[in-house]
């Protein structure tokens, strides 16, 4: 099935690399676990997008966990890429949820107004879909890491589904599954697989579903949306079937480096600290990702597994596959500079839109500094409800 948001993500990909994208093609894995990226031995003909061999893809996946090797070029131009690549739903949706709120020139959700501090307008939706393409590239196409049975009629829910792009791909990958995506904003496409439904709901409210109902609960990039993670995990555990899984895929939004190239006063660090402080002042614990494993274990999950992947910012890695991941991620971050900052810094810190605009000039410059080998850690955590 061709979906409109896939086309939008492809156009964003092409603007970065001027290459055809392969990131939204998923095949059901028959001889291999669906929880791991598909790997192929490198041969002369085994190449992926932009001439990257499958061995390079495998190496990239390993480096993302173990440590990324930096290239020795001194500018984006030397990397082989241009220097700046960044340039409805089911009838259950209440019509009032479409009466959006406008603030500082951006559009925000109206259902549970103020709960979520980032916009939901078209440019933000495009950024979310580009983010999905980046995740698929980083994980070599894997949508999940929890050990799901592809032959089982899975009942799954995607909390904070956003544009619904992950839920659509998951429903396509598991045609026997029943998939529900919920979000505060009714921004999802109407053209979805028959086994997928969307609805407007707040995952931090009491759930309408019975206990012991879901086989799989998923979150991705939702650290800016939830205020009480321990309570969320307690609720999720009640609604999972015995032996079922919950998986969280969340980034810790604070640039880091392993080689001392990121200065303590770097504008990127100041930016993300201000966003973190602003969200904290409105009740959102933004840097939750490193604590999710502990929260899940304290809630009663067992067999909790945590993996951390280094997501490069910019095309500084030596590995070509990770270079492209870095371009994607930098584009996502730069295109979202204002969108991410406006809510937390105006609502939480009392800044004006004009003050933010002046500050962002320095942040943009920092993002394209080629000598800085920065990354953000991406946490994949999944745990199981006891049998």
PEFENSUL-V250253 format. One line per field, one symbol per residue. phi: phi as a letter, one per 30 degrees, with the letter a starting at -180 (. if undefined). psi: psi as a letter, one per 30 degrees, with the letter a starting at -180 (. if undefined). Layout:
phi: ???
psi: ???
This chain:
phi: .ccdddddddddddddchbdccdccbbddccbeddcddbbddbdcdbcdhidddddddddddddcckcdddcdcadeddjbddbddd.adddddddddddccahibcbdcdheidcccdbddddddddddddddddddchjdcabddcddccddcbbcdidididddddddddbdddccbcbadcdcddddbedcbbcadacdcdddddddhcccacbbahbddcccbdededdddddcddeidbbbccbcddbebacbidcddceddddeddddddddedcjcddcdedcdeddddddjdbhdbbbbcdcdcjddddddddddeddedddedddcededdedddddccidcedddedddeddedddcdddcccabdcccbbbcded
psi: kkkefeeeeeeeeefefhlkkgfgjkkkkegkkffkkkkkkklefikakggklfeeeeeeeeefefkkkklglgleeffgllfifi.falffkkffffilkkkhglkllfkhkfekgllgaeeeeeeeeeeeeeeeeeghfkflfkikjffkikjlkjkhfbfgeeeeeeeeeiffljkkkklfkigllfjllfgkkklkljfglkkflllhekfkkkkkhgfffkfieeeeeeeeeefklkflkkkkjkkjijkllfggfjlfgkfeeeefeeeeeeeefggjieifeffeeeeeeffgklhkkkkkkjjkjlhflekeefeeeeeeeeeeeefgeeeeeeeefeeffglleeeeeeefeeeeeefgjffjillkkjkjkklkkk.
